């Protein structure tokens, strides 16, 4: 079967395609009584929205969200929250039927699995789907008001000097090429005790959530791969840098880094980001919010 839902107690199901009528998410398991309106969700979507400059996709999508269910008089009811974002600038003609499989995309893999594929910009495999995740993540944030989640782009094409990024991006754009990037996310205010020691380790679920984002090819928790190059005595100096031990939060800030590959769409038709990592930060925040909110509810269910 096809898995389109994420989470244990707080579950997100996303739907829709890149060049379909709309995309959206259904968030189930949200506690009742939380203040929720479209303006709250919109502020997070605006950070991810395309068409805001030459460094991102020129696709003009306002990404205006509508809440169809799950609220009454501005508060969640405990029933499924349905979020809809209309596609208003779809150009299916940029992707003609019968076009060859695009290298680095899911075109071949989807066709191998389902026997058919949506050729319109990758359909369900498009990064357009991540707008629905950001909308769902906005709901998840309401479950964890004690937690602050902040992600930012820290590296473009291996370069950490911010002042050089614009030049690198412009060079790539003019050449019809693309660049990879690294996003760092820090969650503060997570109390000790969230997570589970074996099959639902908090770090494992955070890694899985972020690996599921389009174009992500690597996730580090804390020192990550750097720790593999150290002696135990050296690593001890930075112990608990991840904020998670034994799969359970320690109360210290949780730190992770997410590696985005260069956008596979280079040259040719279509509208694409020269560096998809630029708009990746709000998506990373959303997935981290989903995991932490879910584990808060799981912890409360078991431990009170």
CORSUL-V610347 format. One record per backbone hydrogen bond with DSSP energy under -1.0 kcal/mol. CO is the residue of the C=O (numbers start at 1). NH is the residue of the N-H. E is the energy in kcal/mol with one decimal. If there is no record, write none. Layout:
# CORSUL-V610347
co=CO nh=NH e=E
co=CO nh=NH e=E
This chain:
# CORSUL-V610347
co=4 nh=14 e=-1.6
co=6 nh=12 e=-2.8
co=11 nh=28 e=-3.1
co=12 nh=6 e=-2.4
co=13 nh=26 e=-2.6
co=15 nh=24 e=-2.0
co=17 nh=20 e=-1.2
co=21 nh=87 e=-2.2
co=23 nh=85 e=-3.1
co=24 nh=15 e=-2.3
co=25 nh=83 e=-3.2
co=26 nh=13 e=-2.4
co=27 nh=81 e=-2.9
co=28 nh=11 e=-2.9
co=34 nh=76 e=-2.5
co=37 nh=41 e=-1.3
co=38 nh=42 e=-2.7
co=39 nh=43 e=-1.6
co=41 nh=45 e=-1.7
co=42 nh=46 e=-2.5
co=45 nh=48 e=-1.1
co=45 nh=49 e=-1.3
co=53 nh=56 e=-1.3
co=57 nh=51 e=-3.4
co=59 nh=61 e=-1.3
co=66 nh=84 e=-2.5
co=70 nh=77 e=-2.1
co=72 nh=75 e=-1.0
co=74 nh=36 e=-2.1
co=75 nh=72 e=-2.5
co=76 nh=33 e=-3.2
co=81 nh=27 e=-2.8
co=82 nh=68 e=-2.6
co=83 nh=25 e=-1.9
co=84 nh=66 e=-2.3
co=85 nh=23 e=-2.7
co=91 nh=94 e=-1.9
co=92 nh=95 e=-2.1
co=96 nh=99 e=-1.4
co=102 nh=105 e=-1.9
co=106 nh=110 e=-3.1
co=107 nh=111 e=-1.9
co=108 nh=112 e=-2.6
co=109 nh=113 e=-1.8
co=110 nh=114 e=-3.2
co=111 nh=115 e=-1.9
co=119 nh=121 e=-2.0
co=120 nh=123 e=-1.4
co=122 nh=125 e=-2.2
co=123 nh=18 e=-1.4
co=123 nh=126 e=-1.2
co=126 nh=129 e=-1.8
co=127 nh=130 e=-1.7
co=128 nh=131 e=-1.6
co=129 nh=132 e=-1.1
co=130 nh=134 e=-2.1
co=131 nh=135 e=-2.0
co=132 nh=136 e=-2.2
co=133 nh=137 e=-2.8
co=134 nh=138 e=-1.5
co=135 nh=139 e=-1.1
co=136 nh=140 e=-2.0
co=137 nh=141 e=-2.0
co=140 nh=143 e=-1.3
co=144 nh=147 e=-2.0
co=148 nh=188 e=-2.5
co=150 nh=186 e=-2.5
co=152 nh=184 e=-2.7
co=155 nh=182 e=-2.3
co=156 nh=159 e=-2.3
co=159 nh=156 e=-2.3
co=161 nh=164 e=-1.8
co=162 nh=165 e=-1.5
co=164 nh=168 e=-2.1
co=165 nh=169 e=-2.9
co=166 nh=170 e=-2.4
co=167 nh=171 e=-2.2
co=168 nh=172 e=-2.1
co=169 nh=173 e=-2.6
co=170 nh=174 e=-2.5
co=171 nh=175 e=-1.6
co=172 nh=177 e=-3.2
co=173 nh=176 e=-1.3
co=180 nh=157 e=-2.5
co=181 nh=260 e=-3.0
co=182 nh=154 e=-2.9
co=182 nh=155 e=-1.3
co=183 nh=258 e=-3.3
co=184 nh=152 e=-2.4
co=185 nh=256 e=-2.3
co=186 nh=150 e=-2.3
co=187 nh=254 e=-2.7
co=188 nh=148 e=-2.7
co=194 nh=249 e=-3.1
co=201 nh=205 e=-2.4
co=202 nh=206 e=-2.1
co=203 nh=207 e=-2.4
co=204 nh=208 e=-2.5
co=205 nh=209 e=-2.2
co=206 nh=210 e=-2.2
co=207 nh=211 e=-2.6
co=208 nh=212 e=-1.2
co=210 nh=213 e=-1.6
co=213 nh=216 e=-1.9
co=215 nh=261 e=-3.0
co=218 nh=259 e=-2.9
co=220 nh=257 e=-2.1
co=221 nh=224 e=-1.9
co=223 nh=226 e=-1.9
co=226 nh=229 e=-1.4
co=227 nh=230 e=-1.5
co=231 nh=235 e=-2.6
co=232 nh=236 e=-2.0
co=235 nh=238 e=-1.2
co=236 nh=239 e=-1.4
co=238 nh=241 e=-1.3
co=243 nh=250 e=-2.2
co=245 nh=248 e=-2.0
co=247 nh=196 e=-1.1
co=247 nh=202 e=-2.8
co=248 nh=245 e=-2.7
co=249 nh=193 e=-2.1
co=254 nh=187 e=-2.6
co=255 nh=222 e=-2.8
co=256 nh=185 e=-3.2
co=257 nh=220 e=-2.7
co=258 nh=183 e=-2.7
co=259 nh=217 e=-2.6
co=260 nh=181 e=-1.9
co=264 nh=266 e=-1.0
co=274 nh=179 e=-3.1
co=275 nh=278 e=-1.7
co=277 nh=280 e=-1.1
co=280 nh=284 e=-2.5
co=281 nh=285 e=-2.4
co=282 nh=286 e=-1.8
co=283 nh=287 e=-2.2
co=284 nh=288 e=-2.4
co=285 nh=289 e=-2.5
co=286 nh=290 e=-2.2
co=287 nh=291 e=-2.1
co=288 nh=292 e=-2.6
co=289 nh=293 e=-2.6
co=290 nh=294 e=-2.1
co=291 nh=295 e=-2.5
co=292 nh=296 e=-1.9
co=293 nh=297 e=-1.9
co=294 nh=298 e=-2.3
co=295 nh=299 e=-2.4
co=296 nh=300 e=-2.3
co=297 nh=301 e=-2.2
co=298 nh=302 e=-1.8
co=299 nh=303 e=-3.2
co=300 nh=304 e=-1.5
